[in-house]
Each structure stands twice: as structure tokens, then as C-alpha cells.
Amino acid sequence: MSILKEGYPFIFPAIAAGLIFLVISGFTGRPADIICIAIGSLLIIFALFCMYFFRDPAVKVTQEEGAILSPCNGTVMEITEEDGEKAVRVFLSIFSVHLQRAPVSGTVIDVTHKDGKFLAAWDPRAHIENEQNIFRIQNESGVYTVRQIAGLVARRCVSWVKPGDILKIGDKIGMIKFSSQVDLYMPKSAEIKIKPGDKTKAGITIIASK
């Protein structure tokens, strides 16, 4: 399992600072040294958590005719219809893998960043008002929109693709730093295969079929 480069600015400085605190403590047991040990240990623990958070596990992408795959790991919050499209909203906790994958094969026709708020994912306004990246992918069956939505803790949506890129289903398209939400919009003809409360895995779970 590899680690996403977006995690390096969190991991390496925390490890370095943690080791410095541990070294200067001398492990003598004096009050000041105990404080240094505590700080150093917390920094190392934080670095280990970041290594876990920014993990990039190997994935065997589901290959099934007509499948629309989950773009993210998380828990399905809501399934709805908006403006003639079906929409699935997925919540990502801080323990979820936070990279996103293409739900279908196709061409990226648009990547848009929208500034906004940082409401909690369970706030019904979050998918409208929060900061987000919007990916639109087109193929022969229609247009599929993936929205990376920042949350109460998540403050940065990262895009790895640009308009004109040709994607295969399951290709990596971006990540969100810390807890967040991802919405997938599909043509109304899509047949939903999941329900609220279901767990999803990016590039593996079949969300719907064309």
C-alpha cells in the first residue's frame, strides 16, 4: 500500500519534530523531559495517523458491463433525483480512504472549483453551499458528475485531472483532505443498486447500472 504525496507535508514534518522532542528529552524523567516525551509521542502518533489517512491501497477495479462504480469510500447518506438526474450522496469519515475514482469510462469535459462554506456533511445545505470540485465525465450513455465536497473538517479538494483527459473506469481523479462528502450525479435512466446506509468502496462497489 502506498501513501499519497498530498500527505507528505503532514507526515514528514511531524515525524521530524517528534524525533527532535524525543531526542532532546534525554529520557531522564525530569518534568521538562516528560513534557518533551509527551509532545514527541503525540507528533509521532499524528504522523502515523496521517500515513493511515493518506493511504492509497491497491484496488482491483470491478469490470462489469454497464456498471457505474462508486467514486469514493464511505457510507451512502441519500439517494435522490435532481434536475432530471439521479444523485447519490456518500459521507467519508476521517477513517475512509479519501481518494476518488472515475465511476465510468469517458472523457473529462469540465472540472470546476466552487468556493463556499464548510458545513458538516449531514447539513442538508452542504452539497449546495460548501466548497467543492465538480468533475463532469461524458461517454456514450450520458454525462456523469462527481462532486468533491469539503466539510466541517475537510478544507481542501484536490483534482488530478483536467478537461480533455480520457479516463478508464476506476482511474484516480482526486482526493479530499480529511472528512468530507462525495456526490455522484447520473442520467435518470440509471438503475440504482445501493441504498442509504450501505458502505461503498471506490472503484469496487457498483452504485448503479446504465
ZATIKOL-926860 format. One record per residue: residue in three letters; residue number from 1; chain; x, z, y of N, C-alpha, C in turn. Coordinates in steps of 0.02 Angstrom, whole numbers, plus 50000, padded with zeros to 5 digits. Each point is the difference from the previous one (the first is absolute). Last residue first. Example, Ala and Ser with C-alpha at 12.3 -4.5 7.8 and 13.67 -1.06 7.14 Angstrom:
% residues 2
<'ser', 2, 'A', <50642, 50354, 49888>, <50042, 50003, 50059>, <49961, 50037, 50055>>
<'ala', 1, 'A', <50015, 49996, 49714>, <49955, 50000, 50059>, <50045, 50000, 50060>>
END
This chain:
% residues 210
<'lys', 210, 'A', <48693, 49195, 50057>, <49976, 49946, 50043>, <49936, 49970, 49972>>
<'ser', 209, 'A', <50075, 50262, 49965>, <50015, 49934, 49973>, <49968, 49947, 50045>>
<'ala', 208, 'A', <50100, 50272, 50033>, <49943, 49955, 49996>, <50021, 49935, 49966>>
<'ile', 207, 'A', <50144, 50191, 50008>, <49949, 50024, 50048>, <49935, 49960, 49992>>
<'ile', 206, 'A', <50215, 50060, 49833>, <49956, 49945, 50020>, <49944, 50029, 50043>>
<'thr', 205, 'A', <50259, 50097, 49959>, <49928, 50011, 49994>, <49961, 49940, 50025>>
<'ile', 204, 'A', <50239, 49989, 50017>, <49980, 50013, 49930>, <49924, 50005, 49994>>
<'gly', 203, 'A', <50130, 49973, 50208>, <50023, 49947, 49955>, <49980, 50008, 49928>>
<'ala', 202, 'A', <49987, 50219, 50137>, <50014, 49935, 50032>, <50027, 49950, 49949>>
<'lys', 201, 'A', <49830, 50202, 49943>, <50072, 49988, 50001>, <50012, 49930, 50027>>
<'thr', 200, 'A', <49787, 50205, 50000>, <50025, 49932, 49998>, <50076, 49998, 50000>>
<'lys', 199, 'A', <49766, 50170, 49942>, <50070, 49995, 50021>, <50022, 49928, 49993>>
<'asp', 198, 'A', <49739, 50097, 50045>, <50049, 49971, 49954>, <50070, 50000, 50030>>
<'gly', 197, 'A', <49801, 50069, 50121>, <50031, 50052, 49959>, <50051, 49974, 49951>>
<'pro', 196, 'A', <49805, 49837, 50083>, <50030, 50055, 50038>, <50025, 50056, 49954>>
<'lys', 195, 'A', <49995, 49763, 49887>, <49949, 50040, 50034>, <50035, 50056, 50039>>
<'ile', 194, 'A', <50049, 49730, 49879>, <50016, 50071, 50005>, <49944, 50037, 50037>>
<'lys', 193, 'A', <50012, 49759, 49963>, <50012, 50028, 49934>, <50015, 50075, 50002>>
<'ile', 192, 'A', <49871, 49779, 50149>, <50037, 50062, 50002>, <50005, 50031, 49930>>
<'glu', 191, 'A', <49975, 49741, 50087>, <49965, 50048, 49958>, <50042, 50063, 49993>>
<'ala', 190, 'A', <49977, 49791, 50196>, <50042, 50039, 49955>, <49959, 50052, 49962>>
<'ser', 189, 'A', <49921, 49849, 50179>, <49988, 49981, 49930>, <50041, 50040, 49951>>
<'lys', 188, 'A', <50019, 50016, 50241>, <49940, 50035, 49976>, <49987, 49985, 49926>>
<'pro', 187, 'A', <50252, 49994, 50099>, <49938, 49961, 50006>, <49942, 50036, 49967>>
<'met', 186, 'A', <50187, 50164, 50082>, <49997, 49943, 49955>, <49937, 49958, 50013>>
<'tyr', 185, 'A', <50179, 50218, 50094>, <49940, 49961, 50012>, <50003, 49936, 49959>>
<'leu', 184, 'A', <50121, 50261, 50006>, <50003, 49931, 49976>, <49933, 49967, 50011>>
<'asp', 183, 'A', <50157, 50228, 50096>, <49936, 49967, 49988>, <50012, 49929, 49976>>
<'val', 182, 'A', <50139, 50254, 50017>, <50004, 49927, 49995>, <49931, 49973, 49985>>
<'gln', 181, 'A', <50135, 50242, 50103>, <49942, 49965, 49971>, <50013, 49926, 49998>>
<'ser', 180, 'A', <50154, 50254, 50014>, <49971, 49943, 50034>, <49940, 49972, 49963>>
<'ser', 179, 'A', <50244, 50181, 50015>, <49932, 49990, 49976>, <49962, 49948, 50042>>
<'phe', 178, 'A', <50262, 49964, 50003>, <49962, 50061, 49989>, <49925, 49985, 49991>>
<'lys', 177, 'A', <50121, 49797, 50080>, <50039, 50061, 49995>, <49955, 50061, 50002>>
<'ile', 176, 'A', <49960, 49740, 49907>, <49979, 50046, 50053>, <50039, 50065, 49990>>
<'met', 175, 'A', <50043, 49721, 49929>, <49991, 50070, 49982>, <49975, 50039, 50060>>
<'gly', 174, 'A', <50023, 49722, 49887>, <50014, 50050, 50052>, <49992, 50070, 49974>>
<'ile', 173, 'A', <49987, 49790, 49869>, <49985, 49975, 50067>, <50015, 50051, 50055>>
<'lys', 172, 'A', <50054, 49916, 49720>, <50001, 50054, 50049>, <49989, 49971, 50070>>
<'asp', 171, 'A', <49899, 49886, 49771>, <50060, 50001, 50042>, <49994, 50057, 50051>>
<'gly', 170, 'A', <49824, 49934, 49841>, <50044, 50056, 49985>, <50064, 50003, 50041>>
<'ile', 169, 'A', <49886, 49766, 49970>, <49963, 50062, 49991>, <50049, 50055, 49979>>
<'lys', 168, 'A', <50104, 49809, 50142>, <49971, 50004, 49933>, <49965, 50067, 49994>>
<'leu', 167, 'A', <50056, 49848, 50232>, <50005, 50059, 49958>, <49972, 49988, 49930>>
<'ile', 166, 'A', <50106, 49874, 50239>, <49959, 49988, 49940>, <50012, 50057, 49951>>
<'asp', 165, 'A', <50022, 49973, 50285>, <50029, 50021, 49936>, <49951, 49986, 49943>>
<'gly', 164, 'A', <49944, 49966, 50232>, <50033, 49944, 49967>, <50032, 50018, 49934>>
<'pro', 163, 'A', <49967, 50189, 50187>, <49958, 49941, 49990>, <50040, 49942, 49971>>
<'lys', 162, 'A', <50099, 50235, 49940>, <49983, 49968, 50063>, <49955, 49940, 49985>>
<'val', 161, 'A', <50101, 50257, 49883>, <49985, 49929, 49995>, <49980, 49973, 50068>>
<'trp', 160, 'A', <50047, 50232, 49947>, <50058, 49965, 49973>, <49988, 49925, 49994>>
<'ser', 159, 'A', <49908, 50238, 50148>, <49984, 49935, 49969>, <50064, 49967, 49976>>
<'val', 158, 'A', <49903, 50265, 50064>, <50057, 49954, 49997>, <49979, 49937, 49963>>
<'cys', 157, 'A', <49898, 50232, 50142>, <49984, 49949, 49951>, <50054, 49946, 50004>>
<'arg', 156, 'A', <49976, 50272, 50081>, <50034, 49936, 50005>, <49979, 49955, 49943>>
<'arg', 155, 'A', <49934, 50232, 50033>, <50007, 49978, 50069>, <50032, 49931, 50006>>
<'ala', 154, 'A', <49867, 50203, 49828>, <50033, 49935, 50003>, <50003, 49975, 50072>>
<'val', 153, 'A', <49882, 50197, 49959>, <50071, 50012, 49989>, <50039, 49935, 50005>>
<'leu', 152, 'A', <49769, 49989, 50034>, <50017, 50061, 50036>, <50075, 50016, 49995>>
<'gly', 151, 'A', <49954, 49748, 49951>, <49955, 50057, 49995>, <50025, 50059, 50040>>
<'ala', 150, 'A', <50012, 49703, 49971>, <50035, 50064, 50011>, <49950, 50057, 49999>>
<'ile', 149, 'A', <49977, 49759, 49875>, <49971, 50041, 50053>, <50038, 50066, 50004>>
<'gln', 148, 'A', <50001, 49729, 49902>, <50038, 50062, 49996>, <49978, 50043, 50059>>
<'arg', 147, 'A', <49871, 49788, 49877>, <50012, 50039, 50060>, <50040, 50062, 49982>>
<'val', 146, 'A', <49935, 49738, 49900>, <50026, 50066, 49984>, <50015, 50035, 50066>>
<'thr', 145, 'A', <49843, 49776, 49910>, <50031, 50038, 50054>, <50021, 50069, 49976>>
<'tyr', 144, 'A', <49934, 49731, 49913>, <50003, 50070, 49980>, <50040, 50037, 50054>>
<'val', 143, 'A', <49857, 49748, 49960>, <50048, 50040, 50038>, <49994, 50073, 49979>>
<'gly', 142, 'A', <49940, 49776, 49839>, <49981, 50030, 50063>, <50056, 50038, 50034>>
<'ser', 141, 'A', <50006, 49864, 49794>, <49937, 50036, 49993>, <49979, 50035, 50064>>
<'glu', 140, 'A', <50208, 49872, 49969>, <49943, 49955, 49989>, <49933, 50036, 49996>>
<'asn', 139, 'A', <50182, 50128, 50140>, <50010, 49955, 49943>, <49936, 49960, 49989>>
<'gln', 138, 'A', <50132, 50185, 50191>, <49950, 49950, 49983>, <50021, 49962, 49937>>
<'ile', 137, 'A', <50038, 50245, 50155>, <50029, 49956, 49948>, <49946, 49952, 49977>>
<'arg', 136, 'A', <50066, 50190, 50209>, <49949, 49954, 49974>, <50034, 49950, 49954>>
<'phe', 135, 'A', <50047, 50263, 50117>, <50026, 49941, 49965>, <49941, 49957, 49977>>
<'ile', 134, 'A', <50057, 50212, 50185>, <49947, 49961, 49967>, <50031, 49936, 49972>>
<'asn', 133, 'A', <50067, 50269, 50092>, <50023, 49931, 49990>, <49947, 49964, 49960>>
<'gln', 132, 'A', <49973, 50230, 50170>, <50000, 49965, 49935>, <50035, 49933, 50004>>
<'glu', 131, 'A', <49897, 50252, 50129>, <50052, 49949, 50002>, <50005, 49967, 49931>>
<'asn', 130, 'A', <49762, 50107, 50059>, <50070, 50019, 49989>, <50048, 49942, 50006>>
<'glu', 129, 'A', <49751, 49992, 50019>, <50035, 50024, 50060>, <50074, 50015, 49989>>
<'ile', 128, 'A', <49845, 49919, 49825>, <49987, 49959, 50059>, <50048, 50018, 50057>>
<'his', 127, 'A', <49993, 50114, 49789>, <50016, 49931, 49983>, <49989, 49953, 50059>>
<'ala', 126, 'A', <49948, 50237, 50020>, <50072, 49987, 49990>, <50015, 49926, 49990>>
<'arg', 125, 'A', <49785, 50128, 50032>, <50024, 49955, 50052>, <50071, 49975, 49987>>
<'pro', 124, 'A', <49881, 50162, 49860>, <49970, 49933, 49994>, <50022, 49950, 50053>>
<'asp', 123, 'A', <50143, 50207, 49893>, <49959, 49989, 50059>, <49972, 49929, 49996>>
<'trp', 122, 'A', <50156, 50085, 49841>, <49930, 50013, 49983>, <49954, 49995, 50061>>
<'ala', 121, 'A', <50240, 49973, 50015>, <49971, 49945, 49961>, <49926, 50011, 49985>>
<'ala', 120, 'A', <50112, 50102, 50225>, <50005, 50011, 49928>, <49963, 49946, 49962>>
<'leu', 119, 'A', <50098, 49937, 50242>, <49947, 50042, 49971>, <50012, 50009, 49925>>
<'phe', 118, 'A', <50127, 49898, 50204>, <50025, 50025, 49937>, <49950, 50050, 49970>>
<'lys', 117, 'A', <49989, 49769, 50184>, <50004, 50073, 49992>, <50030, 50018, 49932>>
<'gly', 116, 'A', <50063, 49761, 50114>, <49939, 50040, 49996>, <50014, 50073, 49991>>
<'asp', 115, 'A', <50094, 49713, 50005>, <50011, 50069, 50022>, <49935, 50039, 49995>>
<'lys', 114, 'A', <50072, 49779, 49857>, <49951, 50027, 50047>, <50017, 50072, 50016>>
<'his', 113, 'A', <50111, 49753, 49888>, <50007, 50072, 50011>, <49950, 50022, 50052>>
<'thr', 112, 'A', <50015, 49781, 49816>, <49986, 50026, 50067>, <50009, 50075, 50002>>
<'val', 111, 'A', <50037, 49753, 49855>, <50019, 50070, 49996>, <49994, 50028, 50071>>
<'asp', 110, 'A', <49918, 49763, 49846>, <50003, 50040, 50061>, <50023, 50071, 49983>>
<'ile', 109, 'A', <49985, 49821, 49839>, <49979, 49961, 50059>, <50004, 50040, 50065>>
<'val', 108, 'A', <50108, 49987, 49735>, <49987, 50046, 50055>, <49983, 49959, 50062>>
<'thr', 107, 'A', <49958, 49920, 49741>, <50042, 49992, 50059>, <49981, 50050, 50054>>
<'gly', 106, 'A', <49972, 50029, 49720>, <49976, 49960, 50055>, <50050, 49996, 50056>>
<'ser', 105, 'A', <49911, 50157, 49765>, <50050, 49950, 50020>, <49971, 49960, 50058>>
<'val', 104, 'A', <49922, 50256, 49966>, <49991, 49933, 49971>, <50060, 49957, 50018>>
<'pro', 103, 'A', <49996, 50225, 50067>, <49946, 50006, 49951>, <49987, 49934, 49963>>
<'ala', 102, 'A', <50235, 50104, 50110>, <49950, 49948, 50010>, <49946, 50005, 49946>>
<'arg', 101, 'A', <50134, 50223, 50072>, <50012, 49937, 49965>, <49943, 49951, 50013>>
<'gln', 100, 'A', <50129, 50248, 50106>, <49941, 49959, 49986>, <50020, 49933, 49971>>
<'leu', 99, 'A', <50106, 50272, 50014>, <50009, 49929, 50015>, <49937, 49962, 49980>>
<'his', 98, 'A', <50041, 50244, 49969>, <49974, 49977, 50065>, <50015, 49927, 50018>>
<'val', 97, 'A', <49948, 50191, 49787>, <50049, 49949, 50017>, <49973, 49965, 50062>>
<'ser', 96, 'A', <49916, 50249, 49973>, <49990, 49932, 49976>, <50062, 49957, 50014>>
<'phe', 95, 'A', <49961, 50231, 50071>, <50031, 49994, 49934>, <49992, 49930, 49971>>
<'ile', 94, 'A', <49905, 50076, 50209>, <50073, 50000, 50009>, <50036, 49993, 49933>>
<'ser', 93, 'A', <49759, 49891, 50013>, <50025, 50066, 50016>, <50076, 49996, 50008>>
<'leu', 92, 'A', <49800, 49810, 50031>, <50065, 50014, 49972>, <50021, 50070, 50021>>
<'phe', 91, 'A', <49754, 49848, 49975>, <50040, 50052, 50033>, <50065, 50011, 49962>>
<'val', 90, 'A', <49817, 49782, 50030>, <50040, 50042, 49955>, <50041, 50050, 50040>>
<'arg', 89, 'A', <49775, 49811, 50012>, <50045, 50044, 50036>, <50034, 50048, 49952>>
<'val', 88, 'A', <49867, 49744, 50001>, <50018, 50059, 49960>, <50050, 50041, 50040>>
<'ala', 87, 'A', <49804, 49787, 50042>, <50058, 50039, 50021>, <50008, 50061, 49954>>
<'lys', 86, 'A', <49873, 49734, 50033>, <50002, 50063, 49965>, <50064, 50037, 50019>>
<'glu', 85, 'A', <49861, 49818, 50159>, <50055, 50011, 49953>, <49989, 50066, 49964>>
<'gly', 84, 'A', <49862, 49913, 50183>, <50000, 49949, 49948>, <50057, 50006, 49951>>
<'asp', 83, 'A', <49970, 50160, 50180>, <50006, 49932, 50028>, <50007, 49947, 49946>>
<'glu', 82, 'A', <50016, 50221, 49889>, <50004, 49995, 50073>, <50008, 49927, 50020>>
<'glu', 81, 'A', <49946, 50190, 49779>, <49999, 49931, 50023>, <50000, 50000, 50076>>
<'thr', 80, 'A', <50100, 50186, 49800>, <49946, 49982, 50046>, <50001, 49925, 50014>>
<'ile', 79, 'A', <50113, 50236, 49868>, <49991, 49928, 49989>, <49940, 49979, 50041>>
<'glu', 78, 'A', <50188, 50224, 49992>, <49936, 49968, 50017>, <50002, 49926, 49982>>
<'met', 77, 'A', <50178, 50160, 49944>, <49956, 50042, 50041>, <49930, 49970, 50006>>
<'val', 76, 'A', <50220, 49989, 49817>, <49948, 49962, 50033>, <49953, 50048, 50037>>
<'thr', 75, 'A', <50264, 50045, 49949>, <49933, 50017, 49975>, <49948, 49962, 50040>>
<'gly', 74, 'A', <50273, 49935, 49946>, <49960, 50049, 50035>, <49933, 50013, 49966>>
<'asn', 73, 'A', <50213, 49801, 50034>, <49986, 50057, 49957>, <49957, 50049, 50040>>
<'cys', 72, 'A', <50000, 49726, 50048>, <50033, 50065, 50011>, <49985, 50049, 49945>>
<'pro', 71, 'A', <49908, 49774, 50025>, <50061, 49992, 50040>, <50040, 50065, 50006>>
<'ser', 70, 'A', <49833, 49903, 49795>, <50006, 50049, 50054>, <50064, 49989, 50039>>
<'leu', 69, 'A', <49890, 49787, 49879>, <50033, 50064, 49984>, <50000, 50048, 50060>>
<'ile', 68, 'A', <49855, 49787, 49886>, <50020, 50022, 50066>, <50028, 50070, 49991>>
<'ala', 67, 'A', <49956, 49780, 49818>, <50005, 50071, 50019>, <50021, 50008, 50073>>
<'gly', 66, 'A', <49970, 49793, 49857>, <49948, 50020, 50046>, <50004, 50072, 50024>>
<'glu', 65, 'A', <50134, 49949, 49784>, <49967, 49947, 50037>, <49945, 50028, 50044>>
<'glu', 64, 'A', <50215, 50142, 49934>, <49935, 49985, 49970>, <49964, 49950, 50045>>
<'gln', 63, 'A', <50230, 50162, 49983>, <49989, 49927, 50002>, <49935, 49984, 49963>>
<'thr', 62, 'A', <50142, 50224, 50122>, <49945, 49976, 49957>, <49990, 49925, 50010>>
<'val', 61, 'A', <50239, 50127, 50040>, <49939, 49977, 50035>, <49950, 49973, 49950>>
<'lys', 60, 'A', <50193, 50185, 49981>, <49983, 49939, 49964>, <49932, 49976, 50027>>
<'val', 59, 'A', <50199, 50161, 50117>, <49930, 49986, 49985>, <49995, 49935, 49961>>
<'ala', 58, 'A', <50185, 50212, 50093>, <49991, 49934, 49970>, <49927, 49991, 49979>>
<'pro', 57, 'A', <50060, 50168, 50204>, <50001, 49994, 49927>, <49991, 49928, 49977>>
<'asp', 56, 'A', <50078, 50133, 50220>, <49977, 49932, 49988>, <50002, 49988, 49924>>
<'arg', 55, 'A', <50002, 50222, 50195>, <50017, 49969, 49936>, <49969, 49931, 49994>>
<'phe', 54, 'A', <49998, 50182, 50178>, <50019, 49931, 50013>, <50021, 49963, 49935>>
<'phe', 53, 'A', <49933, 50231, 49993>, <49949, 49966, 50039>, <50016, 49926, 50008>>
<'tyr', 52, 'A', <50158, 50142, 49892>, <49939, 49992, 49959>, <49948, 49958, 50038>>
<'met', 51, 'A', <50193, 50059, 50114>, <50020, 49954, 49947>, <49940, 49986, 49955>>
<'cys', 50, 'A', <49971, 50162, 50163>, <50000, 49932, 50030>, <50022, 49948, 49948>>
<'phe', 49, 'A', <50008, 50227, 49938>, <49931, 49979, 50008>, <49997, 49929, 50027>>
<'leu', 48, 'A', <50210, 50099, 49987>, <49976, 49984, 49933>, <49927, 49977, 50003>>
<'ala', 47, 'A', <50096, 50078, 50199>, <50031, 49936, 49981>, <49975, 49978, 49931>>
<'phe', 46, 'A', <49934, 50213, 50076>, <49967, 49947, 50039>, <50027, 49931, 49981>>
<'ile', 45, 'A', <50106, 50186, 49908>, <49934, 49992, 49970>, <49961, 49945, 50036>>
<'ile', 44, 'A', <50206, 50061, 50090>, <50010, 49965, 49937>, <49934, 49987, 49966>>
<'leu', 43, 'A', <49996, 50130, 50194>, <50017, 49931, 50016>, <50011, 49959, 49937>>
<'leu', 42, 'A', <49963, 50231, 49978>, <49938, 49966, 50022>, <50014, 49927, 50016>>
<'ser', 41, 'A', <50184, 50136, 49946>, <49958, 49989, 49941>, <49937, 49962, 50018>>
<'gly', 40, 'A', <50145, 50069, 50174>, <50030, 49947, 49960>, <49957, 49982, 49940>>
<'ile', 39, 'A', <49935, 50184, 50132>, <49990, 49937, 50036>, <50027, 49941, 49960>>
<'ala', 38, 'A', <50036, 50215, 49911>, <49928, 49984, 50000>, <49987, 49933, 50035>>
<'ile', 37, 'A', <50219, 50086, 50003>, <49982, 49978, 49932>, <49927, 49979, 49997>>
<'cys', 36, 'A', <50078, 50095, 50200>, <50028, 49933, 49990>, <49982, 49972, 49932>>
<'ile', 35, 'A', <49940, 50221, 50046>, <49959, 49955, 50040>, <50024, 49928, 49991>>
<'ile', 34, 'A', <50127, 50168, 49903>, <49937, 49992, 49963>, <49954, 49952, 50037>>
<'asp', 33, 'A', <50198, 50063, 50105>, <50013, 49953, 49946>, <49937, 49987, 49958>>
<'ala', 32, 'A', <49995, 50163, 50170>, <50007, 49934, 50031>, <50010, 49947, 49946>>
<'pro', 31, 'A', <49992, 50229, 49928>, <49936, 49975, 50026>, <50004, 49929, 50029>>
<'arg', 30, 'A', <50173, 50061, 49808>, <49987, 50028, 50065>, <49936, 49970, 50028>>
<'gly', 29, 'A', <50106, 49935, 49791>, <49947, 50049, 49997>, <49986, 50034, 50066>>
<'thr', 28, 'A', <50157, 49814, 49927>, <50026, 50069, 50001>, <49946, 50052, 49994>>
<'phe', 27, 'A', <50027, 49738, 50005>, <49966, 50037, 49945>, <50025, 50072, 49996>>
<'gly', 26, 'A', <50053, 49812, 50159>, <50051, 50036, 49962>, <49971, 50041, 49942>>
<'ser', 25, 'A', <49910, 49850, 50189>, <49974, 50067, 49983>, <50053, 50041, 49964>>
<'ile', 24, 'A', <50027, 49768, 50062>, <50021, 50049, 50051>, <49974, 50069, 49984>>
<'val', 23, 'A', <49941, 49821, 49854>, <50073, 50009, 50001>, <50020, 50054, 50049>>
<'leu', 22, 'A', <49773, 49934, 49987>, <50019, 50037, 49940>, <50075, 50014, 50000>>
<'phe', 21, 'A', <49910, 49869, 50175>, <49976, 50070, 50005>, <50022, 50040, 49939>>
<'ile', 20, 'A', <50047, 49771, 49997>, <50040, 50033, 50052>, <49979, 50074, 50005>>
<'leu', 19, 'A', <49875, 49861, 49858>, <50065, 50016, 49971>, <50044, 50036, 50050>>
<'gly', 18, 'A', <49792, 49920, 50076>, <49991, 50054, 49951>, <50065, 50022, 49969>>
<'ala', 17, 'A', <49996, 49813, 50145>, <49991, 50062, 50036>, <49993, 50059, 49953>>
<'ala', 16, 'A', <50014, 49787, 49902>, <50062, 50016, 50035>, <49995, 50067, 50036>>
<'ile', 15, 'A', <49805, 49913, 49897>, <50049, 50022, 49950>, <50065, 50022, 50034>>
<'ala', 14, 'A', <49834, 49909, 50137>, <49979, 50065, 49975>, <50049, 50026, 49948>>
<'pro', 13, 'A', <50033, 49781, 50089>, <50015, 50053, 50049>, <49981, 50070, 49976>>
<'phe', 12, 'A', <49946, 49816, 49854>, <50073, 50012, 50007>, <50016, 50052, 50055>>
<'ile', 11, 'A', <49765, 49936, 49957>, <50035, 50029, 49943>, <50072, 50019, 50016>>
<'phe', 10, 'A', <49851, 49888, 50157>, <49976, 50067, 49986>, <50045, 50035, 49948>>
<'pro', 9, 'A', <50038, 49773, 50064>, <50009, 50042, 50059>, <49975, 50071, 49992>>
<'tyr', 8, 'A', <49970, 49839, 49817>, <50070, 50020, 50012>, <50008, 50044, 50062>>
<'gly', 7, 'A', <49794, 49886, 49912>, <50011, 50072, 49990>, <50069, 50024, 50017>>
<'glu', 6, 'A', <49927, 49770, 50005>, <49967, 50036, 50055>, <50009, 50076, 49993>>
<'lys', 5, 'A', <50071, 49844, 49831>, <50049, 50012, 50054>, <49970, 50036, 50059>>
<'leu', 4, 'A', <49914, 50032, 49744>, <49991, 49954, 50056>, <50048, 50017, 50056>>
<'ile', 3, 'A', <50047, 50047, 49736>, <49974, 50034, 50060>, <49996, 49949, 50056>>
<'ser', 2, 'A', <49991, 49980, 49710>, <50039, 49996, 50061>, <49965, 50037, 50057>>
<'met', 1, 'A', <50008, 50012, 49713>, <49957, 50000, 50060>, <50044, 50000, 50062>>
END
